[in-house]
Amino acid sequence: MASAHADQNATAATVGDLRVNLENAEREARRIEELWERRLVAEQARDQARMAVDSLRARIVLAREQVAAAEARVKIAQQDLDNCTVRAPFGGIVVSKDAQRGEMVSPVSAGGGFTRTGIATIVDMASLEIEVDVNESYIARVKAGQPVTAVLDAYPDWQISGKVRTVIPTADRQKATVKVRAAFDKLDPRILPDMGVKLTFLGDERAAPTAAGRVLVPRTAVREEGGAAAVFVHREGRLERRAVKLGQARGNEHEVLAGLSDGDQVVTAGINELRDGQNVRVKR
């Protein structure tokens, strides 16, 4: 880079020197022309003065081309220097260092395990979201914008509100599932990438039952933790922990505004001993 700048400065200085010499040569040529018109000098002297002017003009043109070439070399050198600095495509936190000093890095692996395809893994903590596999039999009930409640495996008593961001329009035929992505309503420093999470899909609050068609459950069926409420629903031999939004208490019953549908089988006793996904058998 320093050498390229030195060449550029040297060629630019040469152009300046040649311009000064050209001005002197033009003055000398005009003086010789006047003397020749008065027949005080030979024609050869006039021709030599003219040739000196033409020669300097040609040298200036060549020097300017050399300046342009030097500027191009400076730009190339600057680009090469910029390529020595690795810039992240977005701001975030480095969660893993994938390459070490002296290793080769390339966008495409060269094989053999000696070439890295990345330098580091960066996470944008401001765009963390949840990705879960939802059974095909349930996916019709999941809509974009639907409220959800997330429970991290690391914080089982902490319920985090969010909304469905998108349903990925493809299915996994081997697992018979569809991927769903949900966004947190508010991020928290305790939420980290790749954490295990359980997601509960809530009913749309805009479609909450009216008084005539309200859903009521016994108070003994509701588990309240940290200001949030949940019930256990029996589905195909397993228990599903489902977050609910409660309305008014009516004697020994709670009105459920969101999270349950009429006809859901709710466990009404011993709920403090139950866990999500537990296998059960209904005795008739």
N, C-alpha and C positions, 0 to 999 in steps of 0.2 A: 504493500500500500504506500509506504514512504517513497519507494523507488518510482512508482507511477506518478505521485505528486511532484517529485523532483524533475522528472522528464517533462511534465506539463509546464512547470514554472520555467524551465530552461528554454523550451521552445517559445513560450510567450515572451520571454526576455529577448530572444533572437529577433522576433518580429518587431519589437520596439527599437532595437538597434538598427535594423534595416530601414525602418521608416525615417530615422534621423539621417542615415546615409543617403536615402533617396532625396530628402529635402535639400541636402547639400549638393547632391549631383544635379538636381534640377536647377538650382541657382547657378551652378557652374556652367551648365549647358546654356542657360539664357545669356550669361555673360559672353561665352564663346560665340554664340549666335550673333550677338551685337558686333563683336569684333570682326567676325567673318563678313558681315554685311558691309563693314567699312574697309574690307580687304586688308585687315591688319593681321589676320591669322590664316593659315592654310585651311583648305576644305577638309583635309584629313583630321585636323584638330576638332572641327565641328562634328564630324562623323564619330570620332572617338567619344566625345561628350554625350552624344545621343545614345550610343551603344551602352555606355555606363548606366544611363537612366533606365534603358530597357532591361538591362541585366538585373538591376536592383528590383525593378517591379516584378520580374519573374521569380526572383529569390523570395520576395515577400509572399507571392501566391503559394509557393512551395512551403514556406514556413507556416503559413496559415493552415495548410492541409496537415502539416505535422502537428500543429496545435490541436486540431480536431481529432487526430488519431490518438494523441496523448490523453485528451479528455475521455475518449472512449475507453482507453486502458484503465483510467482512473475509475470509471463506472463499473467496469468488469471486476476490478480489484475490490471495490466497495461491496459489490454483490457477493463475491467470494468471502469477504470478511463477514457480511451479514449471515451467510450460510453457516458460519461457525457458531452462531448463537442459536440455540434451540428455544423456540417460543411455543408456549402452550396455546392451543386453539381457543381456550376459555379459562376463566379464573376458577380456581378450586383448591383442593388440598391433595397433596401427593400421598397416596395410601400404600404404594409399593414402588420400590426401585427395581426395575427389570433389567437394567444393563449396568455393567461395571466398567471402570476405567480400562481402556485398551481393547474392549470388545468392539466388533464390527456391528453397525446398526444399519438396517436396510428396510424399506417398506415391504419387501417381499423376502421371505426366507430363502436362503441359498441352499438349504439342506445340510445335513450333517451335524446340526446343532451348534454351529460355531457363529451363526449370524442371528442377532436379535432383531425382532421386528418392532420393538418399542423401547423407549428409555424408561418410562415410568407410567404408572396408572394414576390418573387424576379423577377426583370425584367433585362434582359441583354440589355442595351441600345444600344449596338453595333450591335444587330441583329434585330432591329425593322423592320417590313415590313407591307405591306398593304394587307388586305383581304377584298374582295368585292364579292357580288353576281351579276353574269352576267346572263341576260336573255338567255334562251336556243336558241332563234332565232338569237342571236348575237355571240354565243360562237364559231362558226366555224371560225370567223374572228379573234379570239384571239390565238396567238401563243407564245410559250416560247421565250424570248428574244425581244419581240416586245416593242418598246418604248412607254412610257406612261407619262402623266402629271397628277400630283396630286395637288388638292387644298384643304387645310384644312379649316374646317368650322371656326376655330378660326382666320385664316389669309386668307380671301377670295381673296386678291390681290396678294398673293404669289403663284407662280406656281413652283412646284418641279418636276424635271425630274426623271425618273426611268425606269425600264424595267420589263416586266412580268417574274416572276421567274418560276411559274408552274401553270398549270390548274389542279385542283383536279379532279381525274377521277371518280366522282360520282355526281349525280344530286339530288336536292331537289324536289321531285315530287309535293309537296303541293304548293311551290312557283314557280316551273318551272324555277329554276335557277341553275347555276353551280358556285362553289367557285373558284376564281382566286386569286393568291398571287403575289404581285409585290414587288420588292426591290427598295429602294432609291439609286440613283447614288451616293449621298453624304448625310450623316446624318447631322442633325442640332440640337442644344440643344432645339430649339423651338418645335421639334417633340416629342410628348409624347404618352405613351400607351393609347389606347382606345379613341383617338381623332376621331371625325367625319371627313370623307374625301370623296371628289368626285374624281373619277378617269376617265381620258379620254384616250382612246386607240388611239395611232397614227398609221398611215400607216407605213410600212417598208420603210425606206429611200433608201434601195438598189433597191426598185422597183419604184422609183420616175418616174413620167411620162417624156417621152422624149419631145422634142420640137414639134414633130408632134402630140403627144397625151397629151399635157399639160392641166392642170386644171386651169382655170382662173376665178376669182371672182371679182365683183366690189369692189372698195376701200371702199365704204360705208358699205360693209358687214363685214369688218374686224374691230374687237375691239382690240386695242393694250394696254396692261397693264404691266408695269414693264419690258418692253423689250420682252414680250411674246405676241403672237397673237392668237386670237380665233375667231370663227364664230359660228353662231347659225344655226343648221340644223333642218328642220322640218321632224319629223318621227312619223307617226301614231297619229297625233293630239297633239303632245307635242314637245317642243323645247329641243334640245340637244346642250349644249355648248361644242364645240369641239376645242381643241387646234390644231393649224396648224403651219406648217413651211413654211414661205414665201420665194419665189424666187425673181426674178426681178419685178419691177413695170413697167407696160406697159400702159402708158397713165392713164386712169381712172380704170385700172384693176391691180390686183395683181396675180402673178403666185404662185400657191400653190404646194409645193414640197411634202408635207406629211400631212395627216390628213383628206383629202377629196378624194372621188372617183367621177368619171365622172357620172353625173346623180343625185347627192345629191341635195336636195332642200335647198338652202341657203337663209336666210332672208337678205334683202339688205337695209332695212331702219329702223330707230328707234332702232338700236341695243343697244344703251346705256340704254334703258328702259327695256330691256328683262332680263330674268333670266333663269337659267337652270331648266328644268322640267316644265316650264310654259305651261299650256294648251292653244292651239290656234285653230282657225278655218280658213281654207283657203277659201276665197271668189273667186269664178270663174267669 
